[in-house]
Amino acid sequence: MKSIIKLPSGSFEVDLNQPIDISLCLGKDQAKAWYLNQVKINPVKQGSWVGKVSEGASINFNTIQFNPHAHGTHTESYGHISKEFYSVSKCLKTYYYKAKLISLQPEKIKGDKIFTKEFFKEKISKNEAEALIIRSLPNEKNKKNKNYDHSNWPYLSMEAAKYIRECGIQHLLIDLPSVDREEGEVLAHQAFWNYPENPRKNASITEMIYVSDEIKDGFYLLNLQVANFNNDAAPSRPVLYEIINLK
């Protein structure tokens, strides 16, 4: 079903029957970080009653225990790093954005792997898109179920995050647990959200996505759906649509 989507940045013809899901499913044996245990999904037990059809109940009735930052794809508001509370539920005012997907191999600097400003100057320019999606290289399939604890994953320099902000990017997506270093300050978060000077309340960061090799770099229509949690972050499901015609 081909449709014309009109955004402030232009009109896009897409096939809504061909979604490209770049989220990780929240469940057992999935990617995790920040030294927490895996997600727990267990049936409710009340006395002798167990919320599981295979054990005699009329319904399946599970309790899920997880942390949005540590387990699976999630979207954050600037409230993730602020003293004041700001919910991710207030962050997004619309849900469709012109997005650019880029693939980057980080530079090795003093034992770290860093995406520097120079990488992004070659890949994106001002006002090209509202959302930027970063696929880190090498793009290993174990990103789907990797335990990132103590792995010192690649991260963005503060200057790179500032440049992305200055390019007009409102929504930043990456296939790693954080845009910042595993053990360190949240300098990239601060630079992207322009915090604390003038926080960008409608800007978001989405982490722990997965973009398969079959998806080519370039422009897409992004549908960013975030669970309606009254929290600084919540599970999310970013979905891409290939742009047939850019008008």
C-alpha positions, -999 to 999 in steps of 0.1 A, spaced: 0 0 0 18 31 -12 11 63 7 22 99 7 35 111 41 37 148 45 61 162 70 75 197 76 107 185 59 88 174 28 65 147 13 75 111 10 60 82 -9 64 50 10 50 15 10 34 10 44 32 -28 38 70 -30 38 82 -20 73 118 -25 84 119 -31 121 152 -21 137 142 -28 173 153 -56 195 126 -77 211 123 -74 249 126 -110 263 149 -136 276 184 -142 262 186 -108 246 212 -80 245 218 -64 279 241 -40 296 249 -21 328 256 -52 349 220 -62 355 205 -97 352 185 -108 322 148 -98 318 125 -119 339 91 -130 325 72 -153 349 35 -162 354 18 -147 384 13 -171 413 -15 -165 438 -19 -194 462 -24 -225 441 -33 -205 410 -6 -200 383 -13 -176 354 -4 -201 327 -28 -219 304 -5 -250 302 -8 -253 340 -46 -251 341 -54 -214 340 -78 -199 314 -52 -172 305 -15 -165 304 -8 -137 330 29 -128 332 48 -103 353 78 -87 335 108 -73 353 133 -53 333 152 -20 331 146 1 300 182 13 299 197 -22 302 174 -44 283 166 -40 246 157 -10 224 148 21 244 143 58 239 154 84 263 145 121 271 169 146 285 155 137 318 179 108 318 207 131 328 189 161 344 183 169 381 147 178 372 123 150 363 113 150 326 94 121 312 100 105 278 62 105 274 64 143 269 94 142 246 78 132 212 51 154 198 50 136 164 61 101 154 73 102 118 106 117 108 129 120 78 159 99 88 194 92 75 211 59 81 249 59 82 275 31 89 306 40 108 337 22 120 351 39 151 387 51 154 409 35 180 423 62 204 442 53 236 425 20 241 390 33 232 369 31 200 355 66 193 332 81 167 348 115 162 334 147 147 353 141 115 334 109 107 301 128 108 312 158 88 317 133 59 284 117 64 258 143 73 253 180 67 230 206 82 192 201 80 195 170 59 173 150 82 154 151 115 167 117 127 201 101 124 206 63 127 241 50 134 251 14 124 284 7 140 309 -15 122 317 -43 122 280 -51 123 281 -84 141 248 -104 145 256 -110 182 245 -75 189 210 -90 192 220 -110 223 253 -97 234 262 -91 271 279 -57 269 291 -57 305 327 -46 308 331 -45 270 341 -8 266 319 -4 235 325 24 209 311 58 218 306 93 204 330 121 213 315 152 228 324 172 197 307 147 175 274 148 195 276 186 194 280 186 156 250 162 152 230 187 173 241 216 151 231 197 120 195 199 133 192 162 143 163 159 168 164 121 172 196 101 175 195 63 172 225 39 177 230 1 179 250 3 212 239 5 248 249 41 250 262 70 230 287 75 258 316 54 272 306 25 295 328 38 323 328 76 322 309 108 320 278 114 299 294 141 277 278 130 244 243 129 261 249 164 275 262 178 241 234 163 221 206 176 245 225 209 251 222 203 288 223 221 311 225 254 291 193 251 271 179 216 272 163 203 240 131 189 255 118 174 222 150 157 213 155 120 220 182 93 220 174 57 211 199 30 220 203 -8 214 187 -10 180 199 -35 153 202 -26 116 209 -57 95 235 -56 66 207 -59 40 195 -24 49 214 2 28 227 35 40 206 64 29 173 82 37 142 66 52 110 75 68 113 67 105 83 58 126 94 61 163 69 45 187 77 47 224 58 30 252 39 55 273 59 53 305 61 82 330 99 77 332 131 92 317 132 62 293 109 36 279 110 6 255 106 16 219 101 3 184 117 23 156 105 12 122 119 24 89 101 27 55 121 29 23 114 62 5 101 55 -31 99 91 -41 112 122 -22 90 152 -32 
